[in-house]
Amino acid sequence: MSESGALILIVEDEASVRRSLRTILLDCGFRVVEAGTAAEAVQRANEHNPDLVLLDLGLPDRDGLTVVTAMRAWSLAPVIVLSARGQEGDKVTALDSGADDYLIKPFSANELLARIRVALRHVALRTPVRDPVVELGDVRVDLGRRVVTRSGQEIHLTPHEYKLLEVLLRHADRVVTHRQLLNEVWGPGHGTETRYLRVYMVSLRQKLEPVPGRPRWIITEPGVGYRLRLDRELASS
């Protein structure tokens, strides 16, 4: 990814701070989109698929970390938290929630730009950010709205089925191990209970696959885990 021209989402409720950040970023050749609340931030992220997010935690409607949680359902875009909360616990919580970096207010423009450059360089080594809407044949998964449809009709997925699909999409075209799926969907302590996966994968395939017995999208990697295959050529073979 080229740093020049990258789209940055500023999430900050104070208009004066947003203006300052916007000026700094535009002067350096970045493109900018803004949000003043957590709800607006999630909406802007879904609409614009930003390359990086600058996120204040003290938003008027919800804690800023809810934005990170919502985005991590479909995006790997780096999130740099900008906050007056300087306690170590706050930093750890933000980073554990999926943020990539943490800057304590006040900070200098040079430090902010340096952190942005580093984050954009690192993201080039990660799996590309996926669109919040993914199509698997006649199945359409809107990760931003958490809605799954087939031929235009909404499909009801249980919470565990949806979480499994979400994790597979986040790691699309890569093998996700049994242990990783169990830990992410059912939580620590369930890493060896593969019978859960077999039952739920059968159900998920029944709802999503054209021919559940010959899966086109959700592929079993024997003895290892599963892969959600988005490669159109491979999937149609």
N, C-alpha and C positions, 0 to 999 in steps of 0.2 A: 504494500500500500504506500502511495506517495503521501508524505505528510502535507505537502502543499495542496490546499483545496479540500482537505478532509472536513466532513460535516460534524460539527460539535453541538450537542444538545446541552444548553445551560439550564439547570433546574435550580432556581433561586427565587425566594418570595420577595426579597427587597429589590425594588425597581432600580435603585441607584447602583447596587452591586451588579445587577444584570447589565446595566449600561456600561459600567467600567469593564466588565469581562468581555462584553461584546466588542467594545472598542479595541481592546488588546488583541483579541482573536482576529478581527477583521483586518487590522493593521498588519498581521502576520500571514495573511492570505487564506485563513480558514473560512469556511462557510459556517453560519450560525443559525440555530433554531432555538427558541426559548420556551420555558414553562415556569409558572409561578406556584404551582401546586403539584402534589403527587399524582392526582388524577390527570392533570394536563400533561405531566411528564410521560406517563404511560401511553397516553393518546398520541403525543408527538413522536414518541419512540416507535410506535406501531406504524404511524403514517410515514415517517422519514427514514427509519432504519439508520440512525446516526453511526458514525465511525467511532465516536467517543462521547462519554457523558461526564459533565462536571456537575456534581450533585451536592446540594446543601441538605443537611439532615433535618433542620428545624423548619419543616414546611407546615403551613397552617391547617391542612386537612388531615395528613397522616405523617408518620415518621418517614423520612427519606429512604430508609432501608426497604420499605415496601416496594419502592421503585426498582431497586436492585433485584429483589425476589421476583417481581413480575417480569422484568426483562430477561432474567436468566432462564426463563422457560423457553426462550427462542433465540437469544442473542448472546454472543461472546464479546460484544463491544466493550472495551475497557471502561471502567467507571472510576473516576477520581473523586473521592469525597472531599468537600470543602466545608469545614465545620469549625465552630468555636469550641466544640467539645474536645478537650485535649487529654482526657483521662485514658490510660492504657486500655482499660476495659472497653471504652467506646471504640477505640481503634481495632481491637481484636474482634469485637462484635461485627463491625462493618466489614472487615476483611473476611471473616468467616461467612458472612452473608453473601459474599460474591464480589465485593468491591476489590479493585486492583491496587489502589493507592489511597493515601489519606494526607491531606494538607490542613494544618491548623491555621485558622484565621487569627490575625492578619498575616498575609504572605506577600512576597514581592512578585511582580509580573515575570521577572526572569526565572524565578523558581517554578512558577506555574507552567511557563512555556517549556522549561526543561523536563518537567514531569510529563507533560503532554507528548513531547517528542519521544521520550523513552517508551511510553505506553503504546504509541502508534508503531514504533519499531518492533515491540514485542508482539503486537497483535498479528503482524505479518507471519509469525511463526506458528500461529494457532489456526485451528479450523476456521474457514471463512464464516462470517456471520450469515446466518440463514434468514430468509424472508419470514416474517411472522405468519404467512399463509403458505402452507405446503400442500401440493396436490399429489395424490397417489392414485393414478387412474381417475375413477369417478369419485374418489374420496377426497374431501377437502378439509384440511385441518387448520383452523384459525387459532394459532397459539396465543395471540393477543387477547382474543375474546373467549378462549377456552371452549370453542364450539367445533364439533366434528359433524360433517354432513356427507351423505352418499347420494349421488344423483339429485342433489338439492334438498334431500330430506335429512333432518337432524338425526344423528345416531346417539342413543343413550349409552354412555360408557360409565361404568362404576368409577369411583375415585381411584381405586387401585389400577384399573385398566387405563384410565387417562394418564395417570402418573407414569405407568410403564411406557405408554406411547410417547409421552413428553421426553422421557429420558432417552429412549431410542432415537428420537428425532434430534435431540441435542448432540448425539454422537453418531449421526447418520453416516452411513457408508463405513463405519468402523465397528469392530466387534466390541460388544459390551458384555463383560463376564457375568456369570450367574451371581457371584458375590457382590459385584458393583450394583447390579439391578436390585438385588434383595436389600442391600444397605440403603440405597437411595429411595426405594419405594416403601419398604416395611421398617427400615431403621436398623441401627446396629444391633447385633445379637441374632439376626435372622439370616446371616450369610451362608449357612449350610442347608437351609430349608428349601431345596430346589423344587419340591413338590408344589409349592405355591406358584412358582413360575410356570410349570407345565400346565396347571389348571387355568391360570389367567391368560397364558399365551394362546391356548386353544380357544378360549372365549373371544379374545381380541381378534384372532384370525377369522373366526366365524363372522364377526361384524365388519371387518375391513377387507378381507381378501376376496378376489373374484372366485377362486377355487380354494377353499380353506385347506384341503388335503394336499394341494400343490402350491404352497405360498409363493407369491410373487414379490412381496415387499418385506415381510418379516421372516428372515432366513435363520434357520438353526445352524449354529456352529458346534458340531457334536463335541460334547465334553467340555466346552468352553463357555458358550453363552449364545447370544443372538446378535444379529445385525439387521438394521433397517436399511434396505438398499434403495437409494434414490437414483442411482445410475440408470437412465431410461433404457439404454441399449442392453445392459445386463438384465434389467428387470423384465424386458420383453422377450428375452431369449428362452 
